[in-house]
Amino acid sequence: MTDQTSQIPDPAERAELNAALHATGAHTGFWDDHGRSAPWPDDIDEWRPATGEPITREPGEQPF
């Protein structure tokens, strides 16, 4: 299993990636409310995956 935090660029690298975004329109993997590429969030180091209990369906119940 890969450590998710190892895939997050450090602050200096995020600054470089964000500068490239503004200069070239490069994709960061984040988008604003209008669907445009957005810079890396400053608080990305604090993000944690959302976890919860799986939804239990009744037998024969459709997922949607």
PDBQT receptor file of N, H, CA, C and O in Angstrom, charges set to zero:
ATOM      1  N   MET A   1       0.837  -1.167   0.000  1.00  0.00    +0.000 N 
ATOM      2  CA  MET A   1       0.000   0.000   0.000  1.00  0.00    +0.000 C 
ATOM      3  C   MET A   1       0.892   1.243   0.000  1.00  0.00    +0.000 C 
ATOM      4  O   MET A   1       1.895   1.294   0.712  1.00  0.00    +0.000 OA
ATOM      5  N   THR A   2       0.524   2.234  -0.794  1.00  0.00    +0.000 N 
ATOM      6  H   THR A   2      -0.291   2.192  -1.372  1.00  0.00    +0.000 HD
ATOM      7  CA  THR A   2       1.309   3.454  -0.903  1.00  0.00    +0.000 C 
ATOM      8  C   THR A   2       0.823   4.469   0.121  1.00  0.00    +0.000 C 
ATOM      9  O   THR A   2      -0.381   4.644   0.305  1.00  0.00    +0.000 OA
ATOM     10  N   ASP A   3       1.747   5.129   0.777  1.00  0.00    +0.000 N 
ATOM     11  H   ASP A   3       2.725   4.987   0.627  1.00  0.00    +0.000 HD
ATOM     12  CA  ASP A   3       1.415   6.190   1.713  1.00  0.00    +0.000 C 
ATOM     13  C   ASP A   3       0.911   7.394   0.928  1.00  0.00    +0.000 C 
ATOM     14  O   ASP A   3       1.646   7.947   0.111  1.00  0.00    +0.000 OA
ATOM     15  N   GLN A   4      -0.324   7.805   1.163  1.00  0.00    +0.000 N 
ATOM     16  H   GLN A   4      -0.922   7.356   1.828  1.00  0.00    +0.000 HD
ATOM     17  CA  GLN A   4      -0.941   8.904   0.420  1.00  0.00    +0.000 C 
ATOM     18  C   GLN A   4      -0.170  10.213   0.593  1.00  0.00    +0.000 C 
ATOM     19  O   GLN A   4      -0.074  10.998  -0.350  1.00  0.00    +0.000 OA
ATOM     20  N   THR A   5       0.376  10.456   1.777  1.00  0.00    +0.000 N 
ATOM     21  H   THR A   5       0.298   9.819   2.543  1.00  0.00    +0.000 HD
ATOM     22  CA  THR A   5       1.074  11.717   1.998  1.00  0.00    +0.000 C 
ATOM     23  C   THR A   5       2.361  11.803   1.207  1.00  0.00    +0.000 C 
ATOM     24  O   THR A   5       2.852  12.906   0.969  1.00  0.00    +0.000 OA
ATOM     25  N   SER A   6       2.934  10.666   0.786  1.00  0.00    +0.000 N 
ATOM     26  H   SER A   6       2.534   9.770   0.979  1.00  0.00    +0.000 HD
ATOM     27  CA  SER A   6       4.155  10.717  -0.004  1.00  0.00    +0.000 C 
ATOM     28  C   SER A   6       3.886  11.247  -1.406  1.00  0.00    +0.000 C 
ATOM     29  O   SER A   6       4.826  11.636  -2.100  1.00  0.00    +0.000 OA
ATOM     30  N   GLN A   7       2.637  11.272  -1.840  1.00  0.00    +0.000 N 
ATOM     31  H   GLN A   7       1.873  10.956  -1.277  1.00  0.00    +0.000 HD
ATOM     32  CA  GLN A   7       2.273  11.767  -3.159  1.00  0.00    +0.000 C 
ATOM     33  C   GLN A   7       1.976  13.260  -3.149  1.00  0.00    +0.000 C 
ATOM     34  O   GLN A   7       1.794  13.859  -4.209  1.00  0.00    +0.000 OA
ATOM     35  N   ILE A   8       1.924  13.864  -1.980  1.00  0.00    +0.000 N 
ATOM     36  H   ILE A   8       2.072  13.377  -1.118  1.00  0.00    +0.000 HD
ATOM     37  CA  ILE A   8       1.636  15.290  -1.858  1.00  0.00    +0.000 C 
ATOM     38  C   ILE A   8       2.945  16.050  -1.959  1.00  0.00    +0.000 C 
ATOM     39  O   ILE A   8       3.868  15.789  -1.188  1.00  0.00    +0.000 OA
ATOM     40  N   PRO A   9       3.046  16.991  -2.901  1.00  0.00    +0.000 N 
ATOM     41  CA  PRO A   9       4.288  17.766  -3.009  1.00  0.00    +0.000 C 
ATOM     42  C   PRO A   9       4.513  18.620  -1.762  1.00  0.00    +0.000 C 
ATOM     43  O   PRO A   9       3.560  19.050  -1.113  1.00  0.00    +0.000 OA
ATOM     44  N   ASP A  10       5.782  18.858  -1.438  1.00  0.00    +0.000 N 
ATOM     45  H   ASP A  10       6.556  18.509  -1.966  1.00  0.00    +0.000 HD
ATOM     46  CA  ASP A  10       6.076  19.715  -0.296  1.00  0.00    +0.000 C 
ATOM     47  C   ASP A  10       5.726  21.167  -0.655  1.00  0.00    +0.000 C 
ATOM     48  O   ASP A  10       5.496  21.466  -1.827  1.00  0.00    +0.000 OA
ATOM     49  N   PRO A  11       5.681  22.068   0.327  1.00  0.00    +0.000 N 
ATOM     50  CA  PRO A  11       5.256  23.453   0.055  1.00  0.00    +0.000 C 
ATOM     51  C   PRO A  11       6.045  24.142  -1.058  1.00  0.00    +0.000 C 
ATOM     52  O   PRO A  11       5.459  24.868  -1.861  1.00  0.00    +0.000 OA
ATOM     53  N   ALA A  12       7.352  23.931  -1.121  1.00  0.00    +0.000 N 
ATOM     54  H   ALA A  12       7.828  23.340  -0.469  1.00  0.00    +0.000 HD
ATOM     55  CA  ALA A  12       8.155  24.576  -2.166  1.00  0.00    +0.000 C 
ATOM     56  C   ALA A  12       7.763  24.046  -3.547  1.00  0.00    +0.000 C 
ATOM     57  O   ALA A  12       7.644  24.815  -4.501  1.00  0.00    +0.000 OA
ATOM     58  N   GLU A  13       7.564  22.730  -3.649  1.00  0.00    +0.000 N 
ATOM     59  H   GLU A  13       7.661  22.105  -2.874  1.00  0.00    +0.000 HD
ATOM     60  CA  GLU A  13       7.175  22.150  -4.927  1.00  0.00    +0.000 C 
ATOM     61  C   GLU A  13       5.766  22.599  -5.314  1.00  0.00    +0.000 C 
ATOM     62  O   GLU A  13       5.493  22.841  -6.490  1.00  0.00    +0.000 OA
ATOM     63  N   ARG A  14       4.860  22.713  -4.321  1.00  0.00    +0.000 N 
ATOM     64  H   ARG A  14       5.081  22.517  -3.366  1.00  0.00    +0.000 HD
ATOM     65  CA  ARG A  14       3.507  23.213  -4.619  1.00  0.00    +0.000 C 
ATOM     66  C   ARG A  14       3.577  24.629  -5.162  1.00  0.00    +0.000 C 
ATOM     67  O   ARG A  14       2.836  24.978  -6.081  1.00  0.00    +0.000 OA
ATOM     68  N   ALA A  15       4.460  25.449  -4.604  1.00  0.00    +0.000 N 
ATOM     69  H   ALA A  15       5.062  25.166  -3.858  1.00  0.00    +0.000 HD
ATOM     70  CA  ALA A  15       4.605  26.826  -5.090  1.00  0.00    +0.000 C 
ATOM     71  C   ALA A  15       5.055  26.826  -6.547  1.00  0.00    +0.000 C 
ATOM     72  O   ALA A  15       4.564  27.621  -7.349  1.00  0.00    +0.000 OA
ATOM     73  N   GLU A  16       5.993  25.934  -6.895  1.00  0.00    +0.000 N 
ATOM     74  H   GLU A  16       6.392  25.288  -6.244  1.00  0.00    +0.000 HD
ATOM     75  CA  GLU A  16       6.452  25.827  -8.288  1.00  0.00    +0.000 C 
ATOM     76  C   GLU A  16       5.316  25.358  -9.197  1.00  0.00    +0.000 C 
ATOM     77  O   GLU A  16       5.127  25.893 -10.289  1.00  0.00    +0.000 OA
ATOM     78  N   LEU A  17       4.562  24.358  -8.741  1.00  0.00    +0.000 N 
ATOM     79  H   LEU A  17       4.716  23.923  -7.853  1.00  0.00    +0.000 HD
ATOM     80  CA  LEU A  17       3.447  23.849  -9.536  1.00  0.00    +0.000 C 
ATOM     81  C   LEU A  17       2.369  24.917  -9.724  1.00  0.00    +0.000 C 
ATOM     82  O   LEU A  17       1.793  25.041 -10.805  1.00  0.00    +0.000 OA
ATOM     83  N   ASN A  18       2.102  25.680  -8.676  1.00  0.00    +0.000 N 
ATOM     84  H   ASN A  18       2.570  25.580  -7.798  1.00  0.00    +0.000 HD
ATOM     85  CA  ASN A  18       1.104  26.746  -8.769  1.00  0.00    +0.000 C 
ATOM     86  C   ASN A  18       1.577  27.857  -9.705  1.00  0.00    +0.000 C 
ATOM     87  O   ASN A  18       0.772  28.427 -10.441  1.00  0.00    +0.000 OA
ATOM     88  N   ALA A  19       2.883  28.171  -9.685  1.00  0.00    +0.000 N 
ATOM     89  H   ALA A  19       3.537  27.708  -9.087  1.00  0.00    +0.000 HD
ATOM     90  CA  ALA A  19       3.425  29.168 -10.611  1.00  0.00    +0.000 C 
ATOM     91  C   ALA A  19       3.286  28.676 -12.047  1.00  0.00    +0.000 C 
ATOM     92  O   ALA A  19       2.948  29.453 -12.940  1.00  0.00    +0.000 OA
ATOM     93  N   ALA A  20       3.547  27.389 -12.272  1.00  0.00    +0.000 N 
ATOM     94  H   ALA A  20       3.822  26.758 -11.546  1.00  0.00    +0.000 HD
ATOM     95  CA  ALA A  20       3.372  26.819 -13.614  1.00  0.00    +0.000 C 
ATOM     96  C   ALA A  20       1.911  26.884 -14.042  1.00  0.00    +0.000 C 
ATOM     97  O   ALA A  20       1.615  27.133 -15.211  1.00  0.00    +0.000 OA
ATOM     98  N   LEU A  21       1.003  26.662 -13.104  1.00  0.00    +0.000 N 
ATOM     99  H   LEU A  21       1.244  26.460 -12.155  1.00  0.00    +0.000 HD
ATOM    100  CA  LEU A  21      -0.421  26.756 -13.411  1.00  0.00    +0.000 C 
ATOM    101  C   LEU A  21      -0.760  28.147 -13.923  1.00  0.00    +0.000 C 
ATOM    102  O   LEU A  21      -1.440  28.294 -14.939  1.00  0.00    +0.000 OA
ATOM    103  N   HIS A  22      -0.289  29.157 -13.222  1.00  0.00    +0.000 N 
ATOM    104  H   HIS A  22       0.263  29.037 -12.397  1.00  0.00    +0.000 HD
ATOM    105  CA  HIS A  22      -0.595  30.531 -13.623  1.00  0.00    +0.000 C 
ATOM    106  C   HIS A  22       0.089  30.921 -14.925  1.00  0.00    +0.000 C 
ATOM    107  O   HIS A  22      -0.456  31.704 -15.703  1.00  0.00    +0.000 OA
ATOM    108  N   ALA A  23       1.283  30.379 -15.166  1.00  0.00    +0.000 N 
ATOM    109  H   ALA A  23       1.726  29.743 -14.534  1.00  0.00    +0.000 HD
ATOM    110  CA  ALA A  23       2.033  30.734 -16.376  1.00  0.00    +0.000 C 
ATOM    111  C   ALA A  23       1.544  29.978 -17.608  1.00  0.00    +0.000 C 
ATOM    112  O   ALA A  23       1.494  30.541 -18.702  1.00  0.00    +0.000 OA
ATOM    113  N   THR A  24       1.185  28.708 -17.438  1.00  0.00    +0.000 N 
ATOM    114  H   THR A  24       1.226  28.251 -16.549  1.00  0.00    +0.000 HD
ATOM    115  CA  THR A  24       0.888  27.876 -18.607  1.00  0.00    +0.000 C 
ATOM    116  C   THR A  24      -0.509  27.279 -18.619  1.00  0.00    +0.000 C 
ATOM    117  O   THR A  24      -0.941  26.740 -19.638  1.00  0.00    +0.000 OA
ATOM    118  N   GLY A  25      -1.218  27.366 -17.508  1.00  0.00    +0.000 N 
ATOM    119  H   GLY A  25      -0.867  27.803 -16.680  1.00  0.00    +0.000 HD
ATOM    120  CA  GLY A  25      -2.525  26.735 -17.427  1.00  0.00    +0.000 C 
ATOM    121  C   GLY A  25      -2.429  25.236 -17.190  1.00  0.00    +0.000 C 
ATOM    122  O   GLY A  25      -3.373  24.499 -17.474  1.00  0.00    +0.000 OA
ATOM    123  N   ALA A  26      -1.277  24.774 -16.664  1.00  0.00    +0.000 N 
ATOM    124  H   ALA A  26      -0.510  25.372 -16.433  1.00  0.00    +0.000 HD
ATOM    125  CA  ALA A  26      -1.070  23.347 -16.411  1.00  0.00    +0.000 C 
ATOM    126  C   ALA A  26      -2.104  22.832 -15.406  1.00  0.00    +0.000 C 
ATOM    127  O   ALA A  26      -2.592  23.585 -14.563  1.00  0.00    +0.000 OA
ATOM    128  N   HIS A  27      -2.425  21.557 -15.505  1.00  0.00    +0.000 N 
ATOM    129  H   HIS A  27      -2.028  20.946 -16.189  1.00  0.00    +0.000 HD
ATOM    130  CA  HIS A  27      -3.402  20.955 -14.596  1.00  0.00    +0.000 C 
ATOM    131  C   HIS A  27      -2.739  20.511 -13.300  1.00  0.00    +0.000 C 
ATOM    132  O   HIS A  27      -1.662  19.914 -13.314  1.00  0.00    +0.000 OA
ATOM    133  N   THR A  28      -3.398  20.812 -12.170  1.00  0.00    +0.000 N 
ATOM    134  H   THR A  28      -4.272  21.297 -12.159  1.00  0.00    +0.000 HD
ATOM    135  CA  THR A  28      -2.899  20.388 -10.870  1.00  0.00    +0.000 C 
ATOM    136  C   THR A  28      -3.685  19.197 -10.345  1.00  0.00    +0.000 C 
ATOM    137  O   THR A  28      -3.240  18.512  -9.424  1.00  0.00    +0.000 OA
ATOM    138  N   GLY A  29      -4.842  18.952 -10.923  1.00  0.00    +0.000 N 
ATOM    139  H   GLY A  29      -5.203  19.508 -11.670  1.00  0.00    +0.000 HD
ATOM    140  CA  GLY A  29      -5.723  17.917 -10.396  1.00  0.00    +0.000 C 
ATOM    141  C   GLY A  29      -6.793  18.508  -9.497  1.00  0.00    +0.000 C 
ATOM    142  O   GLY A  29      -7.627  17.785  -8.952  1.00  0.00    +0.000 OA
ATOM    143  N   PHE A  30      -6.765  19.836  -9.342  1.00  0.00    +0.000 N 
ATOM    144  H   PHE A  30      -6.087  20.423  -9.785  1.00  0.00    +0.000 HD
ATOM    145  CA  PHE A  30      -7.779  20.542  -8.555  1.00  0.00    +0.000 C 
ATOM    146  C   PHE A  30      -8.476  21.535  -9.470  1.00  0.00    +0.000 C 
ATOM    147  O   PHE A  30      -7.848  22.125 -10.349  1.00  0.00    +0.000 OA
ATOM    148  N   TRP A  31      -9.777  21.719  -9.263  1.00  0.00    +0.000 N 
ATOM    149  H   TRP A  31     -10.287  21.240  -8.549  1.00  0.00    +0.000 HD
ATOM    150  CA  TRP A  31     -10.554  22.642 -10.093  1.00  0.00    +0.000 C 
ATOM    151  C   TRP A  31     -11.381  23.547  -9.213  1.00  0.00    +0.000 C 
ATOM    152  O   TRP A  31     -11.794  23.166  -8.118  1.00  0.00    +0.000 OA
ATOM    153  N   ASP A  32     -11.625  24.775  -9.713  1.00  0.00    +0.000 N 
ATOM    154  H   ASP A  32     -11.290  25.085 -10.603  1.00  0.00    +0.000 HD
ATOM    155  CA  ASP A  32     -12.459  25.712  -8.973  1.00  0.00    +0.000 C 
ATOM    156  C   ASP A  32     -13.935  25.436  -9.282  1.00  0.00    +0.000 C 
ATOM    157  O   ASP A  32     -14.259  24.478  -9.984  1.00  0.00    +0.000 OA
ATOM    158  N   ASP A  33     -14.817  26.275  -8.758  1.00  0.00    +0.000 N 
ATOM    159  H   ASP A  33     -14.553  27.054  -8.188  1.00  0.00    +0.000 HD
ATOM    160  CA  ASP A  33     -16.254  26.080  -8.943  1.00  0.00    +0.000 C 
ATOM    161  C   ASP A  33     -16.694  26.253 -10.387  1.00  0.00    +0.000 C 
ATOM    162  O   ASP A  33     -17.815  25.883 -10.735  1.00  0.00    +0.000 OA
ATOM    163  N   HIS A  34     -15.841  26.805 -11.229  1.00  0.00    +0.000 N 
ATOM    164  H   HIS A  34     -14.930  27.105 -10.947  1.00  0.00    +0.000 HD
ATOM    165  CA  HIS A  34     -16.175  27.045 -12.635  1.00  0.00    +0.000 C 
ATOM    166  C   HIS A  34     -15.518  26.027 -13.564  1.00  0.00    +0.000 C 
ATOM    167  O   HIS A  34     -15.608  26.157 -14.785  1.00  0.00    +0.000 OA
ATOM    168  N   GLY A  35     -14.854  25.009 -12.995  1.00  0.00    +0.000 N 
ATOM    169  H   GLY A  35     -14.780  24.903 -12.004  1.00  0.00    +0.000 HD
ATOM    170  CA  GLY A  35     -14.235  23.966 -13.787  1.00  0.00    +0.000 C 
ATOM    171  C   GLY A  35     -12.857  24.303 -14.328  1.00  0.00    +0.000 C 
ATOM    172  O   GLY A  35     -12.318  23.568 -15.156  1.00  0.00    +0.000 OA
ATOM    173  N   ARG A  36     -12.280  25.411 -13.869  1.00  0.00    +0.000 N 
ATOM    174  H   ARG A  36     -12.718  26.009 -13.197  1.00  0.00    +0.000 HD
ATOM    175  CA  ARG A  36     -10.926  25.787 -14.296  1.00  0.00    +0.000 C 
ATOM    176  C   ARG A  36      -9.901  25.178 -13.351  1.00  0.00    +0.000 C 
ATOM    177  O   ARG A  36     -10.182  24.950 -12.175  1.00  0.00    +0.000 OA
ATOM    178  N   SER A  37      -8.701  24.917 -13.883  1.00  0.00    +0.000 N 
ATOM    179  H   SER A  37      -8.472  25.103 -14.838  1.00  0.00    +0.000 HD
ATOM    180  CA  SER A  37      -7.628  24.411 -13.018  1.00  0.00    +0.000 C 
ATOM    181  C   SER A  37      -7.386  25.390 -11.884  1.00  0.00    +0.000 C 
ATOM    182  O   SER A  37      -7.368  26.606 -12.077  1.00  0.00    +0.000 OA
ATOM    183  N   ALA A  38      -7.203  24.831 -10.697  1.00  0.00    +0.000 N 
ATOM    184  H   ALA A  38      -7.218  23.844 -10.540  1.00  0.00    +0.000 HD
ATOM    185  CA  ALA A  38      -6.978  25.646  -9.503  1.00  0.00    +0.000 C 
ATOM    186  C   ALA A  38      -5.638  25.262  -8.890  1.00  0.00    +0.000 C 
ATOM    187  O   ALA A  38      -5.157  24.152  -9.117  1.00  0.00    +0.000 OA
ATOM    188  N   PRO A  39      -5.019  26.166  -8.112  1.00  0.00    +0.000 N 
ATOM    189  CA  PRO A  39      -3.741  25.843  -7.479  1.00  0.00    +0.000 C 
ATOM    190  C   PRO A  39      -3.905  24.793  -6.382  1.00  0.00    +0.000 C 
ATOM    191  O   PRO A  39      -5.013  24.526  -5.916  1.00  0.00    +0.000 OA
ATOM    192  N   TRP A  40      -2.787  24.208  -5.985  1.00  0.00    +0.000 N 
ATOM    193  H   TRP A  40      -1.887  24.425  -6.364  1.00  0.00    +0.000 HD
ATOM    194  CA  TRP A  40      -2.789  23.278  -4.876  1.00  0.00    +0.000 C 
ATOM    195  C   TRP A  40      -3.256  24.000  -3.623  1.00  0.00    +0.000 C 
ATOM    196  O   TRP A  40      -2.814  25.123  -3.378  1.00  0.00    +0.000 OA
ATOM    197  N   PRO A  41      -4.135  23.404  -2.815  1.00  0.00    +0.000 N 
ATOM    198  CA  PRO A  41      -4.568  24.027  -1.564  1.00  0.00    +0.000 C 
ATOM    199  C   PRO A  41      -3.406  24.124  -0.574  1.00  0.00    +0.000 C 
ATOM    200  O   PRO A  41      -2.581  23.215  -0.483  1.00  0.00    +0.000 OA
ATOM    201  N   ASP A  42      -3.351  25.223   0.160  1.00  0.00    +0.000 N 
ATOM    202  H   ASP A  42      -4.021  25.962   0.086  1.00  0.00    +0.000 HD
ATOM    203  CA  ASP A  42      -2.284  25.403   1.148  1.00  0.00    +0.000 C 
ATOM    204  C   ASP A  42      -2.371  24.387   2.281  1.00  0.00    +0.000 C 
ATOM    205  O   ASP A  42      -1.358  24.034   2.885  1.00  0.00    +0.000 OA
ATOM    206  N   ASP A  43      -3.596  23.915   2.570  1.00  0.00    +0.000 N 
ATOM    207  H   ASP A  43      -4.418  24.202   2.079  1.00  0.00    +0.000 HD
ATOM    208  CA  ASP A  43      -3.778  22.996   3.698  1.00  0.00    +0.000 C 
ATOM    209  C   ASP A  43      -3.833  21.529   3.276  1.00  0.00    +0.000 C 
ATOM    210  O   ASP A  43      -4.349  20.699   4.024  1.00  0.00    +0.000 OA
ATOM    211  N   ILE A  44      -3.312  21.190   2.095  1.00  0.00    +0.000 N 
ATOM    212  H   ILE A  44      -2.892  21.865   1.487  1.00  0.00    +0.000 HD
ATOM    213  CA  ILE A  44      -3.385  19.814   1.601  1.00  0.00    +0.000 C 
ATOM    214  C   ILE A  44      -2.703  18.837   2.554  1.00  0.00    +0.000 C 
ATOM    215  O   ILE A  44      -3.112  17.678   2.635  1.00  0.00    +0.000 OA
ATOM    216  N   ASP A  45      -1.675  19.276   3.275  1.00  0.00    +0.000 N 
ATOM    217  H   ASP A  45      -1.343  20.217   3.210  1.00  0.00    +0.000 HD
ATOM    218  CA  ASP A  45      -0.978  18.405   4.224  1.00  0.00    +0.000 C 
ATOM    219  C   ASP A  45      -1.881  17.972   5.380  1.00  0.00    +0.000 C 
ATOM    220  O   ASP A  45      -1.604  16.973   6.043  1.00  0.00    +0.000 OA
ATOM    221  N   GLU A  46      -2.952  18.717   5.620  1.00  0.00    +0.000 N 
ATOM    222  H   GLU A  46      -3.176  19.529   5.082  1.00  0.00    +0.000 HD
ATOM    223  CA  GLU A  46      -3.847  18.430   6.736  1.00  0.00    +0.000 C 
ATOM    224  C   GLU A  46      -5.045  17.585   6.322  1.00  0.00    +0.000 C 
ATOM    225  O   GLU A  46      -5.818  17.157   7.179  1.00  0.00    +0.000 OA
ATOM    226  N   TRP A  47      -5.213  17.338   5.029  1.00  0.00    +0.000 N 
ATOM    227  H   TRP A  47      -4.585  17.685   4.333  1.00  0.00    +0.000 HD
ATOM    228  CA  TRP A  47      -6.352  16.558   4.555  1.00  0.00    +0.000 C 
ATOM    229  C   TRP A  47      -6.207  15.111   4.976  1.00  0.00    +0.000 C 
ATOM    230  O   TRP A  47      -5.103  14.568   5.005  1.00  0.00    +0.000 OA
ATOM    231  N   ARG A  48      -7.311  14.501   5.297  1.00  0.00    +0.000 N 
ATOM    232  H   ARG A  48      -8.208  14.943   5.274  1.00  0.00    +0.000 HD
ATOM    233  CA  ARG A  48      -7.357  13.081   5.636  1.00  0.00    +0.000 C 
ATOM    234  C   ARG A  48      -8.485  12.447   4.825  1.00  0.00    +0.000 C 
ATOM    235  O   ARG A  48      -9.511  13.083   4.584  1.00  0.00    +0.000 OA
ATOM    236  N   PRO A  49      -8.301  11.215   4.409  1.00  0.00    +0.000 N 
ATOM    237  CA  PRO A  49      -9.377  10.563   3.653  1.00  0.00    +0.000 C 
ATOM    238  C   PRO A  49     -10.632  10.405   4.501  1.00  0.00    +0.000 C 
ATOM    239  O   PRO A  49     -10.558  10.129   5.699  1.00  0.00    +0.000 OA
ATOM    240  N   ALA A  50     -11.766  10.581   3.874  1.00  0.00    +0.000 N 
ATOM    241  H   ALA A  50     -11.827  10.806   2.901  1.00  0.00    +0.000 HD
ATOM    242  CA  ALA A  50     -13.041  10.381   4.565  1.00  0.00    +0.000 C 
ATOM    243  C   ALA A  50     -13.285   8.881   4.652  1.00  0.00    +0.000 C 
ATOM    244  O   ALA A  50     -13.218   8.167   3.651  1.00  0.00    +0.000 OA
ATOM    245  N   THR A  51     -13.562   8.427   5.839  1.00  0.00    +0.000 N 
ATOM    246  H   THR A  51     -13.616   9.007   6.652  1.00  0.00    +0.000 HD
ATOM    247  CA  THR A  51     -13.855   7.015   6.018  1.00  0.00    +0.000 C 
ATOM    248  C   THR A  51     -15.187   6.883   6.727  1.00  0.00    +0.000 C 
ATOM    249  O   THR A  51     -15.599   7.773   7.470  1.00  0.00    +0.000 OA
ATOM    250  N   GLY A  52     -15.824   5.816   6.501  1.00  0.00    +0.000 N 
ATOM    251  H   GLY A  52     -15.489   5.093   5.897  1.00  0.00    +0.000 HD
ATOM    252  CA  GLY A  52     -17.105   5.570   7.150  1.00  0.00    +0.000 C 
ATOM    253  C   GLY A  52     -17.530   4.138   6.926  1.00  0.00    +0.000 C 
ATOM    254  O   GLY A  52     -16.870   3.376   6.219  1.00  0.00    +0.000 OA
ATOM    255  N   GLU A  53     -18.624   3.794   7.528  1.00  0.00    +0.000 N 
ATOM    256  H   GLU A  53     -19.160   4.413   8.101  1.00  0.00    +0.000 HD
ATOM    257  CA  GLU A  53     -19.152   2.445   7.381  1.00  0.00    +0.000 C 
ATOM    258  C   GLU A  53     -19.784   2.293   6.007  1.00  0.00    +0.000 C 
ATOM    259  O   GLU A  53     -20.429   3.223   5.522  1.00  0.00    +0.000 OA
ATOM    260  N   PRO A  54     -19.614   1.149   5.378  1.00  0.00    +0.000 N 
ATOM    261  CA  PRO A  54     -20.262   0.943   4.090  1.00  0.00    +0.000 C 
ATOM    262  C   PRO A  54     -21.784   0.920   4.253  1.00  0.00    +0.000 C 
ATOM    263  O   PRO A  54     -22.306   0.529   5.297  1.00  0.00    +0.000 OA
ATOM    264  N   ILE A  55     -22.469   1.341   3.218  1.00  0.00    +0.000 N 
ATOM    265  H   ILE A  55     -22.045   1.659   2.369  1.00  0.00    +0.000 HD
ATOM    266  CA  ILE A  55     -23.925   1.357   3.238  1.00  0.00    +0.000 C 
ATOM    267  C   ILE A  55     -24.422  -0.071   3.029  1.00  0.00    +0.000 C 
ATOM    268  O   ILE A  55     -24.036  -0.736   2.068  1.00  0.00    +0.000 OA
ATOM    269  N   THR A  56     -25.276  -0.533   3.931  1.00  0.00    +0.000 N 
ATOM    270  H   THR A  56     -25.589   0.007   4.712  1.00  0.00    +0.000 HD
ATOM    271  CA  THR A  56     -25.836  -1.866   3.819  1.00  0.00    +0.000 C 
ATOM    272  C   THR A  56     -27.195  -1.757   3.146  1.00  0.00    +0.000 C 
ATOM    273  O   THR A  56     -28.077  -1.034   3.611  1.00  0.00    +0.000 OA
ATOM    274  N   ARG A  57     -27.351  -2.479   2.056  1.00  0.00    +0.000 N 
ATOM    275  H   ARG A  57     -26.634  -3.066   1.679  1.00  0.00    +0.000 HD
ATOM    276  CA  ARG A  57     -28.614  -2.459   1.317  1.00  0.00    +0.000 C 
ATOM    277  C   ARG A  57     -29.427  -3.709   1.646  1.00  0.00    +0.000 C 
ATOM    278  O   ARG A  57     -28.890  -4.748   2.031  1.00  0.00    +0.000 OA
ATOM    279  N   GLU A  58     -30.717  -3.569   1.482  1.00  0.00    +0.000 N 
ATOM    280  H   GLU A  58     -31.153  -2.726   1.169  1.00  0.00    +0.000 HD
ATOM    281  CA  GLU A  58     -31.605  -4.711   1.631  1.00  0.00    +0.000 C 
ATOM    282  C   GLU A  58     -31.381  -5.652   0.453  1.00  0.00    +0.000 C 
ATOM    283  O   GLU A  58     -30.993  -5.196  -0.622  1.00  0.00    +0.000 OA
ATOM    284  N   PRO A  59     -31.614  -6.949   0.622  1.00  0.00    +0.000 N 
ATOM    285  CA  PRO A  59     -31.472  -7.871  -0.511  1.00  0.00    +0.000 C 
ATOM    286  C   PRO A  59     -32.342  -7.437  -1.700  1.00  0.00    +0.000 C 
ATOM    287  O   PRO A  59     -33.540  -7.197  -1.549  1.00  0.00    +0.000 OA
ATOM    288  N   GLY A  60     -31.725  -7.343  -2.872  1.00  0.00    +0.000 N 
ATOM    289  H   GLY A  60     -30.752  -7.539  -2.994  1.00  0.00    +0.000 HD
ATOM    290  CA  GLY A  60     -32.445  -6.950  -4.075  1.00  0.00    +0.000 C 
ATOM    291  C   GLY A  60     -32.559  -5.449  -4.253  1.00  0.00    +0.000 C 
ATOM    292  O   GLY A  60     -33.048  -5.003  -5.291  1.00  0.00    +0.000 OA
ATOM    293  N   GLU A  61     -32.125  -4.641  -3.276  1.00  0.00    +0.000 N 
ATOM    294  H   GLU A  61     -31.728  -5.003  -2.433  1.00  0.00    +0.000 HD
ATOM    295  CA  GLU A  61     -32.198  -3.179  -3.402  1.00  0.00    +0.000 C 
ATOM    296  C   GLU A  61     -31.145  -2.682  -4.386  1.00  0.00    +0.000 C 
ATOM    297  O   GLU A  61     -29.989  -3.102  -4.335  1.00  0.00    +0.000 OA
ATOM    298  N   GLN A  62     -31.551  -1.791  -5.273  1.00  0.00    +0.000 N 
ATOM    299  H   GLN A  62     -32.491  -1.450  -5.314  1.00  0.00    +0.000 HD
ATOM    300  CA  GLN A  62     -30.636  -1.228  -6.260  1.00  0.00    +0.000 C 
ATOM    301  C   GLN A  62     -29.742  -0.172  -5.613  1.00  0.00    +0.000 C 
ATOM    302  O   GLN A  62     -30.184   0.524  -4.698  1.00  0.00    +0.000 OA
ATOM    303  N   PRO A  63     -28.494  -0.039  -6.069  1.00  0.00    +0.000 N 
ATOM    304  CA  PRO A  63     -27.600   0.946  -5.441  1.00  0.00    +0.000 C 
ATOM    305  C   PRO A  63     -27.960   2.386  -5.759  1.00  0.00    +0.000 C 
ATOM    306  O   PRO A  63     -27.514   3.293  -5.057  1.00  0.00    +0.000 OA
ATOM    307  N   PHE A  64     -28.756   2.628  -6.800  1.00  0.00    +0.000 N 
ATOM    308  H   PHE A  64     -29.119   1.891  -7.371  1.00  0.00    +0.000 HD
ATOM    309  CA  PHE A  64     -29.109   4.005  -7.150  1.00  0.00    +0.000 C 
ATOM    310  C   PHE A  64     -30.585   4.211  -7.145  1.00  0.00    +0.000 C 
ATOM    311  O   PHE A  64     -31.055   5.315  -7.418  1.00  0.00    +0.000 OA
TER     312      PHE A  64
